[in-house]
C-alpha cells in the first residue's frame, strides 16, 4: 500500500461480501461504520487488526461509504464501494 493512510475495499463492485484491508497508519482503528449513500447506517461494529470481511449479500444495489474511527471517535480513513447484483 502507499505511504498515507489508506483503506482498500475489494472486490468493488461487490455482490455478496467485501474484504477490507488497511495500512499501518490506520492500525489504531477500533470502529467501522458503513452507511448507504442516503445516510442510512447499514452496520457499525468493533474491529481488530485486519483484514475484515463485510457481508453485503442483503444490501440493495448502490453506493456505500465505509469509515474507520479510533476508540475516541477520531476519523481515521474510509472509502466508497458499490454493491451490484
Beta strands, then each sheet from edge to edge (+ up, - down):
strand 1: 7-10
strand 2: 17-22
strand 3: 31-36
strand 4: 41-46
strand 5: 52-55
strand 6: 62-69
strand 7: 75-83
sheet 1: 1+ 2- 5+
sheet 2: 4+ 3- 6+ 7-
end
